[in-house]
Amino acid sequence: DWVGRSQSADDICDLGNMAWQKANTDPGQISTLIVPADCAWGDFKGKIPSPLKKIDPIKIDDSLIPQSIEILKKQNSILFIGGKFLNEECINLAGIIASATGCRIVTDTFVSRIRRGSGLPIVEQVPYFSEIAEEFLKNTSGAVFIGSNPPVSFFAYPNKNSYLLPDETSILNLCTPEQNGLSALQALSDECGHSSINKNLIQNGIIEVPSSGKLDTSSIGPLISALMPENAIVSDEAATSSLFVTPHTLMAKPHDWLSLTGGSIGQGLPLAIGAAIAKPNSPVITLHGDGGAMYTIQALWTQARENLNITNIIFANNSYEILKIELDRVGAVKTGPRAESMLSLENPIIDWLQLSKSMGVPSFAPNTVEEFSKIFTSSVKEPGPSLIVLNL
């Protein structure tokens, strides 16, 4: 979004100041500062400038507030929030608006960060597969967008729609990602004249938790949900294995959920490092597929070096399962053994326990509910990283 190039040692401070300001322009930008070697090692003879202030977000058009309320009061309407407007303050305001208007609160399939859990307003996420997403959004009469755009399918599929809302839906983009979504939600709340959240819009915390038995796909979600500490941070890149955990953790104690938002893989382990450094008093839990984790496995060494409180859970199905699913969904021609082997992690099998230990991270492979409960509870409480491999 911004590129600067230093011409001498004397302009580096000013350029660095400008790079910081541009990078912190909503909703978050990328600044690139090119510093030739002679500029970096040269003598600085200028004056260090005062830090630039963060640029205020663009104001919304207040005249759109009454029209937004009108749309939200329609039957089967949605308040669609995204971007940086999914923290606790914003979703509570959304809950007040939904209570007053009767709308649903919806967000994107993948969001970089969302506050969620028991006692917080329910924010529904658009399903991943396009036909399920269409069903989820069918009959939507109106949609008001704050910090996001009308949803489209993650991939394009033959003979399936990419645009997911019904054609007849009334759409109003009240606030772009570059604008002030918090003020938009506050203005909508004020216009409603409402101050409380209906109980039916609050996520309950009722979890049926197994106390014994084999650790499997039916038990792992409730276990993680029940054992997660309050204000934990979850870095989720479990891919297909997310289905075993994500729905259950909606009922966990309040926490922050960080997700991969693009189509690449390998973000989960290094993202957990950033979260642990930024919030050293909050336990960080990584949920990761084995294929994606191999892209950035060296992050384990950094976790150990920095003694970060990160509990890494690896779902080892020895396969790039999501790629198999997507190949089937696009109607790819039948592949032979050599092509199929490209999606397998079985030759050779990855020894996650030894791999983790070799980088200084203690590792475990529980097989029962009791074993997992003991290991996980200890891991999130103690300083330093750990790795739990689940062969489900």
C-alpha positions in Angstrom: 0.0 0.0 0.0 2.9 2.3 0.6 6.6 2.1 -0.6 9.4 4.5 0.4 13.0 4.5 -0.5 15.8 6.0 1.5 18.3 8.3 -0.3 20.5 8.9 2.7 20.9 8.2 6.4 19.2 11.6 7.2 15.8 10.6 5.7 15.4 7.2 7.4 13.7 8.6 10.5 11.1 10.6 8.5 10.4 7.6 6.2 10.2 5.2 9.2 7.7 7.6 10.8 5.6 7.7 7.6 5.8 4.0 7.1 4.4 3.4 10.6 1.6 5.9 10.0 0.6 4.3 6.7 0.8 0.8 8.1 -1.6 1.8 10.9 -4.2 3.3 8.6 -7.4 1.4 8.9 -8.1 -1.4 8.3 -4.3 -2.1 8.5 -2.0 -1.5 5.5 1.4 -2.8 4.3 4.3 -0.4 4.3 7.6 -1.2 2.6 10.6 0.8 3.3 13.7 0.2 1.1 16.9 1.1 2.9 20.2 0.7 0.8 23.1 -0.5 2.8 25.1 2.8 2.7 22.0 4.6 4.0 21.7 2.2 6.9 25.3 2.5 8.0 25.8 6.2 7.3 26.0 8.9 9.9 22.7 10.5 10.9 23.1 14.3 11.1 19.5 15.4 11.2 17.0 15.8 14.1 14.8 12.9 15.3 11.2 13.9 14.4 8.2 13.7 16.7 6.2 10.5 16.2 3.3 10.9 13.7 -0.2 10.3 15.0 -2.4 7.5 13.8 -4.8 8.7 11.0 -8.4 8.7 12.2 -10.7 6.3 10.3 -13.0 7.7 7.7 -16.4 8.8 9.2 -19.5 7.1 8.1 -22.5 8.8 6.4 -24.8 9.4 9.4 -27.7 10.0 7.0 -27.7 6.2 6.3 -28.5 5.3 9.9 -32.3 5.6 9.7 -32.3 3.6 6.4 -30.1 0.9 8.0 -32.6 0.5 10.9 -35.4 0.3 8.4 -33.7 -2.6 6.6 -32.7 -4.4 9.8 -36.4 -4.4 11.0 -37.4 -6.4 8.0 -38.2 -10.0 8.6 -35.1 -12.3 7.9 -32.7 -9.4 7.8 -29.0 -9.5 8.9 -26.5 -7.2 10.4 -23.2 -8.3 8.7 -20.1 -7.3 10.7 -16.5 -8.1 9.9 -12.9 -6.8 9.8 -11.8 -5.3 13.1 -15.3 -4.8 14.4 -15.7 -8.2 16.1 -14.3 -7.4 19.5 -16.4 -7.6 22.6 -17.5 -4.0 22.6 -18.7 -4.3 18.9 -20.5 -7.6 19.2 -22.3 -6.4 22.4 -23.5 -3.3 20.4 -24.6 -5.7 17.6 -26.5 -7.7 20.2 -28.4 -4.6 21.4 -29.2 -3.7 17.7 -30.4 -7.3 17.0 -32.5 -7.2 20.2 -34.2 -4.0 19.0 -34.7 -4.9 15.3 -35.0 -8.7 15.3 -32.1 -9.1 12.8 -29.5 -11.9 12.9 -25.8 -11.1 13.5 -23.6 -12.6 10.8 -20.0 -12.5 9.9 -17.6 -13.9 7.3 -16.6 -17.6 7.0 -13.1 -16.7 8.1 -12.2 -13.7 10.2 -8.8 -12.7 11.5 -10.0 -12.2 15.0 -13.4 -12.6 16.8 -14.4 -12.5 20.5 -16.6 -15.5 21.2 -17.8 -17.8 24.0 -20.4 -18.3 26.7 -22.3 -15.1 27.8 -21.5 -13.2 24.6 -23.9 -12.4 21.8 -24.2 -15.2 19.1 -22.5 -14.2 15.9 -23.3 -16.7 13.1 -20.6 -17.4 10.5 -21.3 -18.0 6.8 -20.7 -21.7 6.2 -17.7 -22.7 4.1 -19.3 -24.7 1.3 -21.2 -22.5 -1.1 -24.4 -24.6 -1.4 -24.7 -24.7 2.4 -24.0 -21.0 2.6 -26.7 -20.3 0.1 -29.2 -22.2 2.2 -27.9 -20.3 5.3 -28.6 -17.0 3.6 -31.8 -17.8 1.6 -34.8 -15.6 2.2 -32.5 -12.8 3.5 -34.7 -9.7 2.9 -32.1 -7.1 3.8 -28.4 -6.8 4.9 -26.5 -4.0 6.4 -22.7 -4.3 6.1 -20.2 -3.0 8.6 -16.5 -3.6 7.9 -17.2 -6.3 5.3 -18.7 -6.9 1.9 -21.5 -9.2 0.5 -20.3 -12.8 0.8 -19.0 -14.9 -2.0 -18.0 -18.6 -2.1 -14.4 -19.3 -1.1 -13.8 -21.1 -4.4 -15.6 -21.0 -7.7 -17.3 -24.3 -8.5 -18.8 -25.6 -11.8 -22.6 -25.1 -11.8 -22.7 -23.5 -8.4 -23.3 -19.8 -7.5 -20.4 -17.8 -6.3 -22.6 -14.8 -5.1 -24.4 -16.1 -2.0 -27.1 -13.6 -1.2 -30.5 -13.8 -2.9 -30.8 -11.3 -5.8 -33.7 -9.6 -4.2 -31.9 -8.8 -0.9 -31.8 -5.1 0.0 -28.2 -4.3 0.6 -26.7 -1.2 2.4 -23.0 -0.8 2.9 -23.1 1.4 6.0 -19.4 1.2 6.8 -16.4 0.0 4.7 -13.3 -1.6 6.3 -11.6 1.8 6.1 -14.3 3.5 8.1 -15.2 3.7 11.8 -17.2 0.5 12.4 -17.5 1.1 16.2 -19.1 4.5 15.6 -21.4 3.0 13.1 -22.6 0.4 15.6 -22.9 3.0 18.3 -25.0 5.2 16.0 -27.3 2.2 15.2 -27.7 1.4 18.9 -28.5 5.0 19.7 -31.1 5.1 16.9 -32.7 2.0 18.2 -33.2 3.5 21.7 -32.4 0.1 23.2 -29.9 -0.8 25.9 -30.1 -4.5 26.6 -29.5 -7.8 24.9 -32.3 -10.4 24.7 -31.4 -13.6 26.5 -32.1 -15.7 23.4 -29.2 -13.9 21.6 -26.7 -14.9 24.3 -24.5 -18.0 23.8 -25.1 -20.5 26.6 -22.3 -22.4 28.2 -23.9 -25.8 28.6 -21.3 -28.5 27.6 -21.7 -32.2 27.9 -18.2 -33.3 28.7 -17.0 -36.9 28.7 -15.0 -37.9 31.8 -13.6 -41.2 30.5 -13.2 -43.4 27.4 -11.4 -43.3 24.1 -10.2 -40.0 22.7 -12.0 -39.6 19.3 -13.7 -37.1 17.0 -16.8 -37.0 19.2 -15.0 -36.2 22.5 -12.2 -33.9 21.5 -14.4 -30.8 20.8 -16.3 -30.9 24.1 -13.1 -31.6 26.0 -11.2 -28.6 24.6 -14.3 -26.4 25.1 -14.7 -27.3 28.7 -11.0 -27.1 29.6 -10.1 -23.9 27.8 -9.2 -21.1 30.3 -11.1 -17.8 30.2 -9.4 -15.2 27.9 -7.4 -17.9 26.1 -6.3 -17.1 22.5 -6.9 -19.8 19.9 -4.9 -19.9 16.6 -7.1 -22.0 14.4 -5.7 -23.7 11.3 -7.1 -27.2 11.9 -8.7 -27.2 8.4 -11.1 -30.1 8.1 -10.5 -31.1 11.7 -11.9 -27.7 12.8 -15.4 -29.3 12.4 -14.7 -31.4 15.5 -13.8 -28.4 17.7 -15.1 -25.1 16.4 -18.9 -25.6 17.1 -18.2 -26.8 20.6 -15.9 -23.9 21.6 -18.6 -21.4 21.0 -19.8 -22.5 24.4 -16.4 -22.2 26.1 -15.4 -19.4 28.4 -15.0 -16.1 26.6 -11.9 -16.1 24.4 -10.4 -14.7 21.2 -10.4 -16.8 18.1 -7.8 -16.1 15.3 -8.2 -17.7 11.9 -6.5 -18.1 8.6 -8.4 -15.8 6.2 -6.8 -16.6 2.9 -6.3 -19.8 0.9 -2.7 -20.4 1.9 -1.6 -22.7 4.8 1.0 -22.7 7.5 -0.1 -19.5 9.4 -1.2 -21.2 12.7 2.1 -21.9 14.4 3.8 -18.5 13.8 0.5 -16.7 14.4 0.4 -18.3 17.9 3.9 -16.9 18.5 2.7 -13.4 17.7 -0.3 -13.8 20.0 1.8 -15.1 22.8 4.3 -12.2 22.6 1.5 -9.6 22.3 -0.5 -11.1 25.2 2.0 -12.9 27.6 -0.6 -13.4 30.3 -3.0 -15.2 28.1 -2.5 -18.9 27.3 -2.4 -19.6 23.5 -3.8 -22.7 22.0 -3.0 -23.7 18.4 -5.3 -26.0 16.5 -3.4 -27.2 13.4 -3.7 -29.8 10.6 -0.5 -31.8 10.1 -0.1 -30.8 6.5 -0.3 -27.0 7.1 1.9 -27.3 10.2 4.8 -28.7 8.1 5.0 -25.5 6.1 6.2 -23.5 9.2 7.3 -26.2 11.6 10.4 -24.2 12.6 8.0 -22.0 14.6 8.2 -24.7 17.3 11.9 -23.9 17.8 11.1 -20.2 18.3 8.3 -21.0 20.8 10.9 -23.0 22.8 13.6 -20.3 22.5 11.2 -17.6 23.8 9.6 -19.9 26.4 6.1 -19.0 25.2 2.9 -20.4 26.8 1.5 -22.1 23.7 -0.3 -25.5 23.6 0.0 -26.8 20.0 -2.6 -29.5 19.1 -1.8 -31.3 15.9 -4.6 -33.2 14.1 -2.6 -35.9 12.3 -4.7 -37.5 9.6 -1.5 -38.0 7.5 -3.2 -36.3 4.5 -4.0 -32.9 2.8 -7.7 -33.8 3.3 -9.1 -30.4 2.4 -7.4 -30.6 -1.0 -8.9 -34.0 -1.7 -12.3 -32.5 -0.9 -11.8 -29.5 -3.1 -10.6 -31.7 -6.0 -13.8 -33.7 -5.8 -16.0 -30.6 -5.6 -14.6 -29.0 -8.7 -15.2 -32.3 -10.6 -11.5 -33.1 -11.2 -10.9 -36.1 -13.4 -10.0 -39.3 -11.5 -6.3 -39.2 -10.6 -3.8 -42.1 -10.5 -1.7 -43.4 -7.7 1.2 -40.9 -8.3 -1.1 -37.9 -8.3 -2.9 -39.1 -5.2 0.4 -39.6 -3.4 1.0 -35.9 -3.7 -1.8 -35.4 -1.2 -0.6 -38.0 1.3 1.7 -37.6 4.3 2.2 -41.3 4.8 5.4 -41.9 2.9 7.2 -41.5 5.3 4.9 -41.0 8.3 5.9 -37.9 10.3 7.0 -38.7 13.9 5.5 -35.6 15.6 6.7 -36.6 19.0 10.3 -36.7 18.0 10.1 -33.8 15.7 8.7 -31.6 18.4 11.2 -32.8 21.0 14.1 -32.1 18.6 13.1 -28.4 18.7 12.8 -28.2 22.5 9.1 -28.6 22.8 7.7 -31.4 25.1 5.3 -33.6 23.2 2.5 -36.0 24.0 0.1 -38.4 22.3 -2.9 -39.1 24.5 -5.3 -41.9 23.6 -7.9 -41.5 26.2 -10.1 -38.7 27.6 -8.4 -38.9 30.9 -4.9 -38.6 29.4 -5.9 -35.6 27.2 -7.6 -33.8 30.1 -4.5 -34.1 32.3 -2.0 -33.1 29.7 -4.0 -30.2 28.3 -4.9 -28.8 31.7 -1.3 -28.8 32.7 0.0 -27.4 29.4 -2.2 -24.3 29.4 -1.2 -23.5 32.9 2.5 -24.0 32.8 5.0 -21.6 31.1 6.7 -22.8 27.9 5.3 -24.5 24.8 4.0 -28.1 24.4 2.7 -30.2 21.6 -0.2 -32.7 21.7 -0.6 -34.9 18.6 -4.0 -36.4 18.0 -4.2 -39.4 15.6 -7.9 -39.3 15.1 
